[in-house]
């Protein structure tokens, strides 16, 4: 109770100085606001696709699920997207980066991450916020993220699908060469009648067909068995190659754009209210501390005397 009373008396006795400190702090905070560059925010909202093929989306049109949202966020936050954006808008010039400084890329990345943010909303959409000193630049960067993430995703899928297609085509060519070699060997043994092998394969489904009419040489047994196996394998690989070729030629679905970014000429920072409050609190605490130190000093001097 005595401490509270003493503290209250101290503030009361120095009320003029403290109120003046609050006033001066508020004025300084407001004054500083006019020297801080204004920042403008633009926002774009997108939903991820729910499939990687157009046919699936046509038959089942809906937004993506949580896993698609997380994948889309990962693409947007990737270093590749960051580098593309920096190069597109020459952000190293915008931030006045000293490229002779070995750390300039790291410093630029920190500024980028601070001003260009992505987060998942509770509705599983992805919100893109861009804050810069130019309203139009903020909108352009936000919309660029929407458009460029599609191109980036397509390049990833294209490379993976192309590699897979090339592997399948390589297996297809190997199987075809093996078939031709087996066929030639069989025809050499049969005396060169090339029509017989096709007729034999087609007749195998006939229960009344006697394979002895074709396999009339012991050397043919193993060769024909290998040929039938390789022919089935060849058909499977050929179908897979045709399917992959269709997928490569099919366009990938784009993200769903809910809100495109528009230039907003209402600044989001600096705030006069916040700066005035921070200035008032800072000067108030400074004066209060000085008063307490001065009081303690006078007390010590009195005790010493």
N, C-alpha and C positions, 0 to 999 in steps of 0.2 A: 504493500500500500504506500509506504514511504517512497519506494523507488518510482512508482507510477506518479506519485505526487511531485517528486523531484523532476522527473522527465517532463511532466505537463508544465511545471513552473518554468523549466528551462526553455521549452518551446514557446511558452507564452511571453517570457521575457525577451526572447529573440524573434518574436513574430514578425516584426517589421523587416528585419534582415532576411528571414526565410521567405516571406511573401515576395520581397523584392527579388530574391534569387529565383523563385518560381517564375515571376514575370519576365525577368531577363532571359532565363532559360527558354521560355516559350518564344520570345522574340528572336533569339538566336536560332532556335530550331526552325522557325518560319523563314528566317532569312536564308539559312543554308538550303532550304528546299528549292529556292529559285536558282541555285547554282548547280543542282544535281540534274543530270540529263533525264528527260522524261522517257518512260518505257511504255510500250503499247503491246497489248496481248491479243492474239488471234487464236481461235480454236477450231479444229476440225474433228469430226466424230465419224468413225468407221466401224463396220462390223466385219468379222472375218467370214470367209466362205465356209460352207459345211462339207465340201467335197473338192477333190482335185480334178474332176472332169465335168464338162458342161452337161453331158447326158444325165448324170446323177442329179445335178442341180435342177434341170428341167423337170425330171420326174419327181423330185422331192425338194421343192423350193423352200428354203428356210435359212435363217442365220446360223453361223457356226456355234460350236459348243465351247466349253471351257478350254479344252486342249488346243483348239484352233486359235482361240484368243491368245493363249500363252505363246504359241508359235509365232503369231503375228507380232506380238510385243518383242519377241526375241529378234525378229528380223529388223524391226524399226530401231531397236537399240544397238544393233550390231555395228562393229567398226566400219564395215563396208558402207552401210548407209550413212554413217557419220562422215566418212571420207568423201562420198559422192556429194553430200549436201555442202560440205565445206568448199569443195572445188567448184560446184555449180554457182554458188553465190559469193565466191571469193571472200569467205569469212575471215581469212587471215588479214585481209585489208580492213574489213569492218571492225575488227578488234584491235587494229593497229599493232599486230604482232611483230616483234623484232626477230626476223628469220635467221639472224646471225647468232641468236641465243640457242645453244644446244637443246634447251628445254622448251622451246617455243611450241612444239607439237603437243606436249603434255599440258602446257598451260592453255593452249587453244581447246583441247579436249575438255578440260574442266569448265571453261566458259561455255562451251557448246552444251554440255550436260546440264549446266545451270539454267540456260535460257531455252532449251528445247527439251521438253519433257513428255513422257508417255505414261499413261496409267490405265488400268482396267477399271471400268465403272462396275457398279453392282448389277448392271444389266448385261454384262459380258461384252460391252462395246469397248473400243479403244479410243481414248481421248488424247488428242495431240494438242499441246499448248506450246506456243512460240511467243517469246517476249523479246522485243528488240526496240531500238530507238526510232524505228521507222514503221508506221502502221502497215504500209504496203509490203514492206519486206517481211514482216511477221506473217501476213496472210500468204505471201508467195512461198515462204519456206514450209508452212503447214500444209499447203496444197501439194507442194512438191513431194512431201513424205507420202501422201496418199497415192500419187501417180507412180513414184519411183519404187515403192515397195512391191508393186506388181511386177515391174521389170526385173527387179532383183530376184524375186521369187521364181519368175519364169526362167531366168538364167541358171538358177540352181537346179530346177527340175529338168531343164533342157540338157544340161551337162550330164546329169545322172541317167536320164532316159536314153540319151545318145550313146553313152558308154554301154548300157545294158543292151541296146539294140545292136551295137557293133559286136558284142560278145555272142549274141544269138546268131547273127549273120555269119560269124566265123564258124560256129558249130554247124550251121546249115550248109556252108560250103564244104566243110570237112566230110559231113555225112553224104553229101551228093557225090563227092569224088570217090568215097568208099563204095557207094552203090554202083557207080559206073565201072569201077574196077572189078567188083564181084560179078556184075552182069557180063562184062567182057570175058572173064574167065569161064563162066557158065556157057556162054555162046561158043567159045572155042572148043569146049568139050562136046557140046551138042552138035557141032558142025556148022555154026554160024546162022542158024535160023532164029532171028531176033524176035519173031512173033510168038514163039513158043512160051517164053518166060512170062509175058503178060497174061497169056491165056491160062497158064498154069496157076498163077496167083489168083486170078479171077475165079477159077474153077474150084478152089479149095473150099469154098462155102457150100459146094454141092456135095451132098452126102453120098451120091452114087458115083462120084468121080474117083478114079483109081490113079493115085499118084505115080504108080509104076510106069504109066504111059509116058511120063516126062522124066522121072529119075531112073534112067536105065544104065547108069554108070555109078559105081561106088564112090567115085570122087565127087559126085554131085550132091550127095546127102549133106555133108557138112557145109558146102558152099550155099546150097539153097536155104538151109536153116539160117545161116548168117545173113543171107540176103533178105529173108522175110523179117528177121529181127531189125535189121538196119532200115528196111523200108518203113516199118512202123515208127521207128525212132525219127526218121526223116520227116514223116507226115506231122508228128507232134511238133518238131522244131519249126517246120514251115508254117504251121498254124500260129505258133507263138510269134514268129517273125512278122506275119501279117497283122497280128493283133498289136504288136509294138509299133509297127509302121503307122497304123491308124491313130494310136495314141500320140505319136510324135507330131502328126499333122493336125491334131485337134488342139484348139486354143484352150489355154488354162482360164478358169474363171477369175474374175477380178473381185477385189474387196467391195463391199457395199458401202457407198458413201452416203451417210445420213445427213451430215452438215458440212458443207464446204466452208473453208475459212474466208472471212471477209475482213477488210481493213477496219479496225476500230480506232477512232481518233480520241477516245476517252482514255487518258493515261491511267495506268494501274500503279505506277510509282514515279516519283516519291510522293508520299502522303503528307500533307501539311499537318493533319491532326496527329499522326504518329510522330512526326519529327518534332512538333511542338511539345508533345507529351514526353518524348525522350529527352529533349533539351531541358524542360522544366525539372524532370526527375534528376538529371545529371547535375545541374547547377545546384539544386536543392540539397542533394547528398553531399556535394563538394562543400557548400557553405556550412551545412550541419556538422560535417567532419571537422572543418577548420574551427568552428565555434567550440566543439567539444574538446579539441586538442588545446585550444587557447585557454579554456576554462581549467583543464587539468594542469596546464602549465602554471597558471596563476595560483592554483591550489598548492602545488608543489613549492612554489616560491614563498607562499605565506607560511607553510609548515617549516621551511628551512629558516625563515627569518625568526 
